[in-house]
């Protein structure tokens, strides 16, 4: 194979490698960016629901005169949500993103369900002791 | 030389494909960003309300 024959093939293969790199790189970046944003939006929605549940429950407790008994549970519930919201905020405002960050935000969102279960169990115990 | 021309054609068409994908992805990203901003605002509002309620109960209001 002469040098003259080799050059076009070299250009051809370099073009192929660069093209695949460009396409898969672009697809990967787009998928990554959307993934973190979606995880953050999901966590926002779940945490908003948690705070709304806490507020509505306590407003109801105030009407029933049981708010003082539920204060400790309420503080714990809001504290758990605040902790999750801090993790979410720190991760979702980062300029660089990695798969581990997206997983962390999904976990923070999923932790809301645990906080709600704890709130329910805590408030049931507190009201049972009245 | 024909192979080089084909290679350049492939590069040109793939660059065009990437440009189109980037535009579509930018539109999708804008939509996701708008939803994210709205959800963040809702979260802040709900958190502030819960804290106000907590403070009110603590202060005996």
N, CA and C atoms of all chains as a GROMACS GRO file, in nm:
protein
  573
    1UNK      N    1   0.087  -0.120   0.000
    1UNK     CA    2   0.000   0.000   0.000
    1UNK      C    3   0.089   0.124   0.000
    2UNK      N    4   0.071   0.210  -0.096
    2UNK     CA    5   0.156   0.330  -0.103
    2UNK      C    6   0.105   0.437  -0.006
    3UNK      N    7   0.189   0.534   0.020
    3UNK     CA    8   0.152   0.644   0.110
    3UNK      C    9   0.031   0.718   0.054
    4UNK      N   10   0.025   0.723  -0.080
    4UNK     CA   11  -0.082   0.793  -0.150
    4UNK      C   12  -0.218   0.727  -0.124
    5UNK      N   13  -0.215   0.588  -0.115
    5UNK     CA   14  -0.340   0.513  -0.089
    5UNK      C   15  -0.382   0.522   0.056
    6UNK      N   16  -0.285   0.534   0.144
    6UNK     CA   17  -0.311   0.527   0.288
    6UNK      C   18  -0.382   0.654   0.340
    7UNK      N   19  -0.343   0.770   0.290
    7UNK     CA   20  -0.394   0.897   0.344
    7UNK      C   21  -0.548   0.909   0.343
    8UNK      N   22  -0.616   0.877   0.231
    8UNK     CA   23  -0.764   0.891   0.234
    8UNK      C   24  -0.830   0.798   0.336
    9UNK      N   25  -0.775   0.674   0.349
    9UNK     CA   26  -0.833   0.581   0.447
    9UNK      C   27  -0.812   0.631   0.589
   10UNK      N   28  -0.694   0.690   0.611
   10UNK     CA   29  -0.666   0.745   0.744
   10UNK      C   30  -0.768   0.855   0.776
   11UNK      N   31  -0.793   0.941   0.678
   11UNK     CA   32  -0.891   1.050   0.698
   11UNK      C   33  -1.029   0.990   0.726
   12UNK      N   34  -1.060   0.881   0.647
   12UNK     CA   35  -1.190   0.816   0.662
   12UNK      C   36  -1.210   0.762   0.804
   13UNK      N   37  -1.111   0.690   0.855
   13UNK     CA   38  -1.125   0.630   0.988
   13UNK      C   39  -1.124   0.736   1.100
   14UNK      N   40  -1.041   0.838   1.081
   14UNK     CA   41  -1.039   0.946   1.181
   14UNK      C   42  -1.177   1.014   1.183
   15UNK      N   43  -1.234   1.031   1.063
   15UNK     CA   44  -1.368   1.093   1.054
   15UNK      C   45  -1.471   1.008   1.126
   16UNK      N   46  -1.462   0.876   1.105
   16UNK     CA   47  -1.557   0.785   1.171
   16UNK      C   48  -1.547   0.795   1.323
   17UNK      N   49  -1.424   0.787   1.373
   17UNK     CA   50  -1.403   0.790   1.518
   17UNK      C   51  -1.453   0.923   1.576
   18UNK      N   52  -1.417   1.034   1.510
   18UNK     CA   53  -1.459   1.166   1.559
   18UNK      C   54  -1.612   1.180   1.558
   19UNK      N   55  -1.673   1.130   1.451
   19UNK     CA   56  -1.818   1.143   1.437
   19UNK      C   57  -1.892   1.066   1.547
   20UNK      N   58  -1.848   0.941   1.570
   20UNK     CA   59  -1.913   0.863   1.676
   20UNK      C   60  -1.893   0.930   1.811
   21UNK      N   61  -1.774   0.982   1.833
   21UNK     CA   62  -1.745   1.052   1.959
   21UNK      C   63  -1.838   1.171   1.978
   22UNK      N   64  -1.854   1.248   1.871
   22UNK     CA   65  -1.940   1.368   1.877
   22UNK      C   66  -2.085   1.331   1.909
   23UNK      N   67  -2.136   1.231   1.834
   23UNK     CA   68  -2.277   1.192   1.850
   23UNK      C   69  -2.304   1.139   1.991
   24UNK      N   70  -2.221   1.041   2.033
   24UNK     CA   71  -2.247   0.981   2.165
   24UNK      C   72  -2.217   1.079   2.278
   25UNK      N   73  -2.119   1.167   2.258
   25UNK     CA   74  -2.090   1.270   2.357
   25UNK      C   75  -2.208   1.363   2.374
   26UNK      N   76  -2.266   1.408   2.263
   26UNK     CA   77  -2.379   1.501   2.268
   26UNK      C   78  -2.500   1.434   2.334
   27UNK      N   79  -2.525   1.306   2.295
   27UNK     CA   80  -2.639   1.234   2.354
   27UNK      C   81  -2.618   1.218   2.505
   28UNK      N   82  -2.497   1.181   2.544
   28UNK     CA   83  -2.464   1.161   2.686
   28UNK      C   84  -2.484   1.288   2.767
   29UNK      N   85  -2.435   1.402   2.715
   29UNK     CA   86  -2.448   1.530   2.787
   29UNK      C   87  -2.594   1.567   2.804
   30UNK      N   88  -2.673   1.553   2.696
   30UNK     CA   89  -2.814   1.590   2.702
   30UNK      C   90  -2.888   1.504   2.804
   31UNK      N   91  -2.860   1.373   2.803
   31UNK     CA   92  -2.928   1.282   2.896
   31UNK      C   93  -2.890   1.314   3.040
   32UNK      N   94  -2.762   1.343   3.063
   32UNK     CA   95  -2.714   1.374   3.198
   32UNK      C   96  -2.779   1.498   3.253
   33UNK      N   97  -2.781   1.606   3.173
   33UNK     CA   98  -2.836   1.735   3.219
   33UNK      C   99  -2.983   1.720   3.253
   34UNK      N  100  -3.058   1.652   3.166
   34UNK     CA  101  -3.201   1.632   3.191
   34UNK      C  102  -3.224   1.548   3.314
   35UNK      N  103  -3.137   1.448   3.337
   35UNK     CA  104  -3.153   1.356   3.449
   35UNK      C  105  -3.146   1.426   3.583
   36UNK      N  106  -3.048   1.512   3.601
   36UNK     CA  107  -3.033   1.581   3.730
   36UNK      C  108  -3.148   1.679   3.752
   37UNK      N  109  -3.181   1.754   3.647
   37UNK     CA  110  -3.290   1.850   3.660
   37UNK      C  111  -3.422   1.780   3.696
   38UNK      N  112  -3.445   1.665   3.633
   38UNK     CA  113  -3.569   1.591   3.661
   38UNK      C  114  -3.569   1.538   3.804
   39UNK      N  115  -3.453   1.490   3.848
   39UNK     CA  116  -3.443   1.442   3.987
   39UNK      C  117  -3.469   1.556   4.084
   40UNK      N  118  -3.417   1.675   4.051
   40UNK     CA  119  -3.435   1.792   4.138
   40UNK      C  120  -3.582   1.836   4.141
   41UNK      N  121  -3.647   1.835   4.025
   41UNK     CA  122  -3.788   1.874   4.019
   41UNK      C  123  -3.873   1.774   4.098
   42UNK      N  124  -3.839   1.646   4.084
   42UNK     CA  125  -3.911   1.541   4.158
   42UNK      C  126  -3.894   1.561   4.309
   43UNK      N  127  -3.770   1.588   4.352
   43UNK     CA  128  -3.743   1.610   4.495
   43UNK      C  129  -3.818   1.733   4.544
   44UNK      N  130  -3.820   1.840   4.463
   44UNK     CA  131  -3.893   1.963   4.499
   44UNK      C  132  -4.040   1.931   4.524
   45UNK      N  133  -4.099   1.855   4.432
   45UNK     CA  134  -4.242   1.823   4.442
   45UNK      C  135  -4.271   1.740   4.567
   46UNK      N  136  -4.188   1.638   4.592
   46UNK     CA  137  -4.209   1.553   4.710
   46UNK      C  138  -4.191   1.632   4.839
   47UNK      N  139  -4.088   1.716   4.844
   47UNK     CA  140  -4.062   1.794   4.966
   47UNK      C  141  -4.170   1.899   4.988
   48UNK      N  142  -4.217   1.960   4.880
   48UNK     CA  143  -4.327   2.057   4.891
   48UNK      C  144  -4.448   1.988   4.952
   49UNK      N  145  -4.479   1.868   4.903
   49UNK     CA  146  -4.590   1.789   4.956
   49UNK      C  147  -4.572   1.761   5.105
   50UNK      N  148  -4.448   1.730   5.143
   50UNK     CA  149  -4.416   1.702   5.284
   50UNK      C  150  -4.441   1.824   5.372
   51UNK      N  151  -4.388   1.939   5.330
   51UNK     CA  152  -4.408   2.062   5.408
   51UNK      C  153  -4.557   2.098   5.415
   52UNK      N  154  -4.627   2.082   5.303
   52UNK     CA  155  -4.770   2.115   5.302
   52UNK      C  156  -4.848   2.023   5.396
   53UNK      N  157  -4.810   1.895   5.395
   53UNK     CA  158  -4.876   1.799   5.485
   53UNK      C  159  -4.849   1.839   5.630
   54UNK      N  160  -4.724   1.875   5.660
   54UNK     CA  161  -4.687   1.914   5.797
   54UNK      C  162  -4.767   2.036   5.841
   55UNK      N  163  -4.772   2.138   5.754
   55UNK     CA  164  -4.843   2.262   5.789
   55UNK      C  165  -4.992   2.237   5.808
   56UNK      N  166  -5.052   2.165   5.714
   56UNK     CA  167  -5.196   2.139   5.722
   56UNK      C  168  -5.228   2.057   5.847
   57UNK      N  169  -5.145   1.959   5.877
   57UNK     CA  170  -5.170   1.875   5.995
   57UNK      C  171  -5.163   1.959   6.122
   58UNK      N  172  -5.065   2.050   6.127
   58UNK     CA  173  -5.050   2.130   6.248
   58UNK      C  174  -5.160   2.235   6.261
   59UNK      N  175  -5.207   2.288   6.149
   59UNK     CA  176  -5.318   2.383   6.154
   59UNK      C  177  -5.442   2.312   6.208
   60UNK      N  178  -5.459   2.190   6.162
   60UNK     CA  179  -5.572   2.108   6.208
   60UNK      C  180  -5.556   2.077   6.358
   61UNK      N  181  -5.432   2.046   6.398
   61UNK     CA  182  -5.406   2.016   6.539
   61UNK      C  183  -5.432   2.138   6.628
   62UNK      N  184  -5.402   2.256   6.574
   62UNK     CA  185  -5.427   2.379   6.651
   62UNK      C  186  -5.577   2.398   6.674
   63UNK      N  187  -5.655   2.368   6.573
   63UNK     CA  188  -5.802   2.380   6.586
   63UNK      C  189  -5.853   2.280   6.690
   64UNK      N  190  -5.789   2.162   6.693
   64UNK     CA  191  -5.833   2.057   6.786
   64UNK      C  192  -5.769   2.072   6.924
   65UNK      N  193  -5.672   2.164   6.935
   65UNK     CA  194  -5.605   2.184   7.063
   65UNK      C  195  -5.498   2.082   7.094
   66UNK      N  196  -5.448   2.013   6.992
   66UNK     CA  197  -5.346   1.909   7.015
   66UNK      C  198  -5.209   1.950   6.961
   67UNK      N  199  -5.197   2.076   6.918
   67UNK     CA  200  -5.073   2.120   6.854
   67UNK      C  201  -4.952   2.107   6.945
   68UNK      N  202  -4.968   2.143   7.072
   68UNK     CA  203  -4.853   2.138   7.166
   68UNK      C  204  -4.801   1.995   7.180
   69UNK      N  205  -4.895   1.899   7.182
   69UNK     CA  206  -4.856   1.758   7.198
   69UNK      C  207  -4.779   1.710   7.075
   70UNK      N  208  -4.809   1.769   6.961
   70UNK     CA  209  -4.746   1.724   6.837
   70UNK      C  210  -4.621   1.805   6.800
   71UNK      N  211  -4.588   1.904   6.884
   71UNK     CA  212  -4.478   1.994   6.850
   71UNK      C  213  -4.346   1.920   6.822
   72UNK      N  214  -4.311   1.823   6.908
   72UNK     CA  215  -4.186   1.748   6.889
   72UNK      C  216  -4.185   1.674   6.756
   73UNK      N  217  -4.297   1.608   6.725
   73UNK     CA  218  -4.307   1.533   6.599
   73UNK      C  219  -4.297   1.629   6.480
   74UNK      N  220  -4.362   1.743   6.495
   74UNK     CA  221  -4.364   1.844   6.389
   74UNK      C  222  -4.221   1.896   6.363
   75UNK      N  223  -4.150   1.921   6.474
   75UNK     CA  224  -4.011   1.970   6.461
   75UNK      C  225  -3.924   1.867   6.390
   76UNK      N  226  -3.940   1.740   6.429
   76UNK     CA  227  -3.862   1.633   6.365
   76UNK      C  228  -3.893   1.623   6.216
   77UNK      N  229  -4.022   1.633   6.185
   77UNK     CA  230  -4.068   1.620   6.047
   77UNK      C  231  -4.010   1.734   5.961
   78UNK      N  232  -4.024   1.857   6.013
   78UNK     CA  233  -3.973   1.973   5.939
   78UNK      C  234  -3.819   1.965   5.931
   79UNK      N  235  -3.756   1.916   6.039
   79UNK     CA  236  -3.610   1.901   6.040
   79UNK      C  237  -3.563   1.804   5.932
   80UNK      N  238  -3.635   1.692   5.917
   80UNK     CA  239  -3.599   1.593   5.814
   80UNK      C  240  -3.613   1.653   5.674
   81UNK      N  241  -3.723   1.727   5.656
   81UNK     CA  242  -3.746   1.789   5.525
   81UNK      C  243  -3.640   1.895   5.497
   82UNK      N  244  -3.605   1.973   5.601
   82UNK     CA  245  -3.501   2.076   5.585
   82UNK      C  246  -3.367   2.013   5.545
   83UNK      N  247  -3.334   1.900   5.610
   83UNK     CA  248  -3.207   1.832   5.580
   83UNK      C  249  -3.206   1.784   5.434
   84UNK      N  250  -3.317   1.726   5.391
   84UNK     CA  251  -3.327   1.679   5.252
   84UNK      C  252  -3.320   1.796   5.155
   85UNK      N  253  -3.387   1.906   5.192
   85UNK     CA  254  -3.389   2.025   5.104
   85UNK      C  255  -3.248   2.084   5.090
   86UNK      N  256  -3.169   2.076   5.199
   86UNK     CA  257  -3.031   2.129   5.193
   86UNK      C  258  -2.946   2.046   5.098
   87UNK      N  259  -2.960   1.913   5.108
   87UNK     CA  260  -2.885   1.823   5.018
   87UNK      C  261  -2.924   1.853   4.874
   88UNK      N  262  -3.054   1.864   4.852
   88UNK     CA  263  -3.106   1.891   4.718
   88UNK      C  264  -3.053   2.023   4.665
   89UNK      N  265  -3.057   2.127   4.750
   89UNK     CA  266  -3.014   2.260   4.706
   89UNK      C  267  -2.864   2.260   4.670
   90UNK      N  268  -2.785   2.197   4.757
   90UNK     CA  269  -2.639   2.194   4.732
   90UNK      C  270  -2.609   2.121   4.603
   91UNK      N  271  -2.682   2.014   4.576
   91UNK     CA  272  -2.655   1.933   4.457
   91UNK      C  273  -2.711   1.996   4.330
   92UNK      N  274  -2.831   2.052   4.343
   92UNK     CA  275  -2.899   2.103   4.223
   92UNK      C  276  -2.844   2.236   4.176
   93UNK      N  277  -2.765   2.305   4.260
   93UNK     CA  278  -2.707   2.432   4.216
   93UNK      C  279  -2.562   2.414   4.168
   94UNK      N  280  -2.513   2.290   4.175
   94UNK     CA  281  -2.375   2.264   4.130
   94UNK      C  282  -2.364   2.285   3.979
   95UNK      N  283  -2.248   2.334   3.937
   95UNK     CA  284  -2.233   2.362   3.794
   95UNK      C  285  -2.197   2.236   3.714
   96UNK      N  286  -2.126   2.144   3.781
   96UNK     CA  287  -2.094   2.017   3.714
   96UNK      C  288  -2.185   1.909   3.771
   97UNK      N  289  -2.219   1.812   3.689
   97UNK     CA  290  -2.306   1.707   3.741
   97UNK      C  291  -2.253   1.569   3.704
   98UNK      N  292  -2.277   1.477   3.796
   98UNK     CA  293  -2.234   1.339   3.776
   98UNK      C  294  -2.351   1.248   3.812
   99UNK      N  295  -2.343   1.123   3.769
   99UNK     CA  296  -2.452   1.028   3.798
   99UNK      C  297  -2.474   1.015   3.948
  100UNK      N  298  -2.365   1.021   4.026
  100UNK     CA  299  -2.378   1.006   4.172
  100UNK      C  300  -2.461   1.119   4.231
  101UNK      N  301  -2.450   1.240   4.172
  101UNK     CA  302  -2.527   1.354   4.222
  101UNK      C  303  -2.676   1.333   4.196
  102UNK      N  304  -2.707   1.283   4.077
  102UNK     CA  305  -2.847   1.257   4.042
  102UNK      C  306  -2.905   1.153   4.137
  103UNK      N  307  -2.828   1.049   4.166
  103UNK     CA  308  -2.874   0.944   4.258
  103UNK      C  309  -2.897   1.001   4.397
  104UNK      N  310  -2.810   1.093   4.439
  104UNK     CA  311  -2.821   1.155   4.571
  104UNK      C  312  -2.952   1.234   4.582
  105UNK      N  313  -2.987   1.304   4.474
  105UNK     CA  314  -3.112   1.383   4.476
  105UNK      C  315  -3.234   1.292   4.473
  106UNK      N  316  -3.226   1.182   4.397
  106UNK     CA  317  -3.338   1.085   4.397
  106UNK      C  318  -3.356   1.029   4.538
  107UNK      N  319  -3.244   1.001   4.606
  107UNK     CA  320  -3.250   0.948   4.743
  107UNK      C  321  -3.313   1.050   4.838
  108UNK      N  322  -3.274   1.178   4.821
  108UNK     CA  323  -3.330   1.285   4.907
  108UNK      C  324  -3.481   1.294   4.887
  109UNK      N  325  -3.525   1.278   4.763
  109UNK     CA  326  -3.669   1.280   4.733
  109UNK      C  327  -3.739   1.160   4.795
  110UNK      N  328  -3.676   1.043   4.781
  110UNK     CA  329  -3.736   0.920   4.834
  110UNK      C  330  -3.743   0.924   4.987
  111UNK      N  331  -3.649   0.997   5.050
  111UNK     CA  332  -3.647   1.004   5.197
  111UNK      C  333  -3.770   1.076   5.252
  112UNK      N  334  -3.839   1.151   5.169
  112UNK     CA  335  -3.960   1.221   5.214
  112UNK      C  336  -4.065   1.118   5.260
  113UNK      N  337  -4.074   1.008   5.186
  113UNK     CA  338  -4.172   0.904   5.222
  113UNK      C  339  -4.143   0.851   5.362
  114UNK      N  340  -4.015   0.832   5.395
  114UNK     CA  341  -3.976   0.784   5.528
  114UNK      C  342  -4.014   0.888   5.634
  115UNK      N  343  -3.987   1.017   5.601
  115UNK     CA  344  -4.020   1.125   5.696
  115UNK      C  345  -4.170   1.131   5.722
  116UNK      N  346  -4.249   1.109   5.618
  116UNK     CA  347  -4.396   1.112   5.634
  116UNK      C  348  -4.440   0.995   5.724
  117UNK      N  349  -4.381   0.877   5.701
  117UNK     CA  350  -4.416   0.760   5.782
  117UNK      C  351  -4.379   0.784   5.928
  118UNK      N  352  -4.262   0.846   5.951
  118UNK     CA  353  -4.219   0.875   6.089
  118UNK      C  354  -4.312   0.976   6.155
  119UNK      N  355  -4.351   1.077   6.077
  119UNK     CA  356  -4.444   1.180   6.128
  119UNK      C  357  -4.576   1.115   6.170
  120UNK      N  358  -4.626   1.027   6.086
  120UNK     CA  359  -4.754   0.961   6.117
  120UNK      C  360  -4.744   0.876   6.243
  121UNK      N  361  -4.636   0.798   6.251
  121UNK     CA  362  -4.618   0.711   6.367
  121UNK      C  363  -4.597   0.795   6.494
  122UNK      N  364  -4.515   0.900   6.483
  122UNK     CA  365  -4.486   0.987   6.598
  122UNK      C  366  -4.613   1.057   6.646
  123UNK      N  367  -4.691   1.111   6.552
  123UNK     CA  368  -4.811   1.185   6.592
  123UNK      C  369  -4.917   1.091   6.650
  124UNK      N  370  -4.924   0.968   6.596
  124UNK     CA  371  -5.020   0.871   6.651
  124UNK      C  372  -4.985   0.838   6.796
  125UNK      N  373  -4.855   0.822   6.823
  125UNK     CA  374  -4.810   0.792   6.960
  125UNK      C  375  -4.838   0.910   7.051
  126UNK      N  376  -4.807   1.032   7.002
  126UNK     CA  377  -4.827   1.152   7.084
  126UNK      C  378  -4.974   1.173   7.117
  127UNK      N  379  -5.059   1.149   7.020
  127UNK     CA  380  -5.203   1.168   7.043
  127UNK      C  381  -5.258   1.055   7.130
  128UNK      N  382  -5.199   0.938   7.118
  128UNK     CA  383  -5.240   0.823   7.200
  128UNK      C  384  -5.210   0.846   7.347
  129UNK      N  385  -5.106   0.926   7.373
  129UNK     CA  386  -5.067   0.954   7.511
  129UNK      C  387  -5.148   1.064   7.575
  130UNK      N  388  -5.235   1.127   7.499
  130UNK     CA  389  -5.313   1.239   7.556
  130UNK      C  390  -5.426   1.190   7.645
  131UNK      N  391  -0.866   0.977  -0.336
  131UNK     CA  392  -0.930   1.108  -0.318
  131UNK      C  393  -1.081   1.094  -0.298
  132UNK      N  394  -1.136   0.990  -0.365
  132UNK     CA  395  -1.281   0.968  -0.351
  132UNK      C  396  -1.318   0.934  -0.207
  133UNK      N  397  -1.231   0.852  -0.145
  133UNK     CA  398  -1.256   0.812  -0.006
  133UNK      C  399  -1.252   0.935   0.085
  134UNK      N  400  -1.157   1.025   0.060
  134UNK     CA  401  -1.147   1.147   0.141
  134UNK      C  402  -1.273   1.231   0.125
  135UNK      N  403  -1.326   1.236   0.002
  135UNK     CA  404  -1.448   1.314  -0.023
  135UNK      C  405  -1.566   1.253   0.054
  136UNK      N  406  -1.574   1.118   0.053
  136UNK     CA  407  -1.680   1.049   0.127
  136UNK      C  408  -1.667   1.078   0.277
  137UNK      N  409  -1.542   1.072   0.323
  137UNK     CA  410  -1.517   1.098   0.466
  137UNK      C  411  -1.561   1.239   0.503
  138UNK      N  412  -1.528   1.336   0.419
  138UNK     CA  413  -1.567   1.475   0.447
  138UNK      C  414  -1.720   1.490   0.444
  139UNK      N  415  -1.782   1.415   0.350
  139UNK     CA  416  -1.930   1.417   0.343
  139UNK      C  417  -1.991   1.362   0.471
  140UNK      N  418  -1.931   1.253   0.523
  140UNK     CA  419  -1.981   1.192   0.647
  140UNK      C  420  -1.968   1.293   0.762
  141UNK      N  421  -1.851   1.358   0.770
  141UNK     CA  422  -1.830   1.456   0.878
  141UNK      C  423  -1.936   1.566   0.869
  142UNK      N  424  -1.957   1.618   0.746
  142UNK     CA  425  -2.052   1.728   0.728
  142UNK      C  426  -2.191   1.686   0.772
  143UNK      N  427  -2.234   1.565   0.732
  143UNK     CA  428  -2.370   1.524   0.766
  143UNK      C  429  -2.383   1.496   0.916
  144UNK      N  430  -2.279   1.444   0.978
  144UNK     CA  431  -2.288   1.416   1.121
  144UNK      C  432  -2.283   1.546   1.202
  145UNK      N  433  -2.203   1.641   1.157
  145UNK     CA  434  -2.201   1.772   1.227
  145UNK      C  435  -2.341   1.834   1.220
  146UNK      N  436  -2.407   1.821   1.104
  146UNK     CA  437  -2.542   1.873   1.088
  146UNK      C  438  -2.639   1.802   1.184
  147UNK      N  439  -2.624   1.667   1.195
  147UNK     CA  440  -2.709   1.588   1.285
  147UNK      C  441  -2.692   1.633   1.430
  148UNK      N  442  -2.566   1.655   1.467
  148UNK     CA  443  -2.537   1.698   1.604
  148UNK      C  444  -2.599   1.835   1.631
  149UNK      N  445  -2.589   1.925   1.528
  149UNK     CA  446  -2.648   2.059   1.544
  149UNK      C  447  -2.798   2.048   1.569
  150UNK      N  448  -2.865   1.962   1.490
  150UNK     CA  449  -3.010   1.945   1.505
  150UNK      C  450  -3.044   1.887   1.643
  151UNK      N  451  -2.966   1.786   1.684
  151UNK     CA  452  -2.990   1.723   1.815
  151UNK      C  453  -2.970   1.824   1.927
  152UNK      N  454  -2.869   1.912   1.910
  152UNK     CA  455  -2.839   2.014   2.011
  152UNK      C  456  -2.955   2.113   2.024
  153UNK      N  457  -3.013   2.152   1.908
  153UNK     CA  458  -3.127   2.246   1.911
  153UNK      C  459  -3.246   2.183   1.983
  154UNK      N  460  -3.275   2.056   1.950
  154UNK     CA  461  -3.387   1.986   2.013
  154UNK      C  462  -3.362   1.972   2.162
  155UNK      N  463  -3.237   1.941   2.196
  155UNK     CA  464  -3.202   1.924   2.337
  155UNK      C  465  -3.210   2.056   2.412
  156UNK      N  466  -3.175   2.168   2.345
  156UNK     CA  467  -3.185   2.301   2.408
  156UNK      C  468  -3.330   2.335   2.440
  157UNK      N  469  -3.422   2.300   2.345
  157UNK     CA  470  -3.565   2.326   2.369
  157UNK      C  471  -3.614   2.245   2.488
  158UNK      N  472  -3.573   2.117   2.493
  158UNK     CA  473  -3.615   2.030   2.602
  158UNK      C  474  -3.557   2.080   2.735
  159UNK      N  475  -3.431   2.123   2.731
  159UNK     CA  476  -3.366   2.172   2.852
  159UNK      C  477  -3.437   2.296   2.905
  160UNK      N  478  -3.482   2.384   2.814
  160UNK     CA  479  -3.552   2.507   2.856
  160UNK      C  480  -3.683   2.470   2.927
  161UNK      N  481  -3.751   2.368   2.873
  161UNK     CA  482  -3.878   2.323   2.933
  161UNK      C  483  -3.852   2.265   3.073
  162UNK      N  484  -3.749   2.182   3.082
  162UNK     CA  485  -3.714   2.121   3.211
  162UNK      C  486  -3.673   2.228   3.312
  163UNK      N  487  -3.596   2.328   3.264
  163UNK     CA  488  -3.551   2.436   3.353
  163UNK      C  489  -3.669   2.516   3.406
  164UNK      N  490  -3.769   2.541   3.322
  164UNK     CA  491  -3.886   2.618   3.364
  164UNK      C  492  -3.963   2.542   3.472
  165UNK      N  493  -3.979   2.410   3.451
  165UNK     CA  494  -4.050   2.327   3.550
  165UNK      C  495  -3.972   2.324   3.682
  166UNK      N  496  -3.840   2.317   3.670
  166UNK     CA  497  -3.752   2.312   3.787
  166UNK      C  498  -3.765   2.441   3.869
  167UNK      N  499  -3.766   2.556   3.800
  167UNK     CA  500  -3.777   2.686   3.869
  167UNK      C  501  -3.910   2.696   3.942
  168UNK      N  502  -4.018   2.653   3.875
  168UNK     CA  503  -4.151   2.660   3.936
  168UNK      C  504  -4.158   2.568   4.059
  169UNK      N  505  -4.102   2.447   4.046
  169UNK     CA  506  -4.105   2.352   4.158
  169UNK      C  507  -4.022   2.403   4.276
  170UNK      N  508  -3.910   2.470   4.245
  170UNK     CA  509  -3.824   2.525   4.351
  170UNK      C  510  -3.896   2.636   4.426
  171UNK      N  511  -3.968   2.721   4.352
  171UNK     CA  512  -4.043   2.831   4.414
  171UNK      C  513  -4.153   2.776   4.504
  172UNK      N  514  -4.220   2.671   4.457
  172UNK     CA  515  -4.328   2.609   4.536
  172UNK      C  516  -4.270   2.550   4.665
  173UNK      N  517  -4.153   2.487   4.653
  173UNK     CA  518  -4.088   2.427   4.771
  173UNK      C  519  -4.052   2.534   4.873
  174UNK      N  520  -3.998   2.645   4.825
  174UNK     CA  521  -3.958   2.753   4.917
  174UNK      C  522  -4.081   2.809   4.989
  175UNK      N  523  -4.188   2.828   4.914
  175UNK     CA  524  -4.312   2.879   4.974
  175UNK      C  525  -4.365   2.786   5.081
  176UNK      N  526  -4.368   2.655   5.050
  176UNK     CA  527  -4.420   2.555   5.144
  176UNK      C  528  -4.331   2.545   5.268
  177UNK      N  529  -4.198   2.552   5.248
  177UNK     CA  530  -4.104   2.543   5.361
  177UNK      C  531  -4.120   2.666   5.452
  178UNK      N  532  -4.131   2.783   5.392
  178UNK     CA  533  -4.149   2.906   5.471
  178UNK      C  534  -4.276   2.898   5.555
  179UNK      N  535  -4.382   2.846   5.493
  179UNK     CA  536  -4.511   2.837   5.563
  179UNK      C  537  -4.501   2.740   5.681
  180UNK      N  538  -4.433   2.627   5.659
  180UNK     CA  539  -4.417   2.528   5.766
  180UNK      C  540  -4.336   2.586   5.882
  181UNK      N  541  -4.231   2.660   5.849
  181UNK     CA  542  -4.148   2.722   5.953
  181UNK      C  543  -4.226   2.828   6.030
  182UNK      N  544  -4.308   2.905   5.958
  182UNK     CA  545  -4.390   3.008   6.024
  182UNK      C  546  -4.487   2.942   6.121
  183UNK      N  547  -4.544   2.828   6.077
  183UNK     CA  548  -4.639   2.754   6.161
  183UNK      C  549  -4.567   2.701   6.286
  184UNK      N  550  -4.447   2.649   6.265
  184UNK     CA  551  -4.366   2.596   6.377
  184UNK      C  552  -4.337   2.707   6.478
  185UNK      N  553  -4.294   2.824   6.425
  185UNK     CA  554  -4.264   2.938   6.513
  185UNK      C  555  -4.388   2.983   6.590
  186UNK      N  556  -4.502   2.983   6.519
  186UNK     CA  557  -4.627   3.029   6.582
  186UNK      C  558  -4.665   2.935   6.698
  187UNK      N  559  -4.652   2.805   6.678
  187UNK     CA  560  -4.686   2.708   6.783
  187UNK      C  561  -4.589   2.720   6.900
  188UNK      N  562  -4.461   2.737   6.866
  188UNK     CA  563  -4.359   2.749   6.972
  188UNK      C  564  -4.384   2.872   7.057
  189UNK      N  565  -4.424   2.981   6.990
  189UNK     CA  566  -4.445   3.105   7.067
  189UNK      C  567  -4.583   3.107   7.133
  190UNK      N  568  -4.659   3.002   7.111
  190UNK     CA  569  -4.788   2.989   7.177
  190UNK      C  570  -4.900   3.069   7.113
  191UNK      N  571  -4.879   3.110   6.988
  191UNK     CA  572  -4.981   3.191   6.917
  191UNK      C  573  -5.101   3.104   6.881
   0.00000   0.00000   0.00000
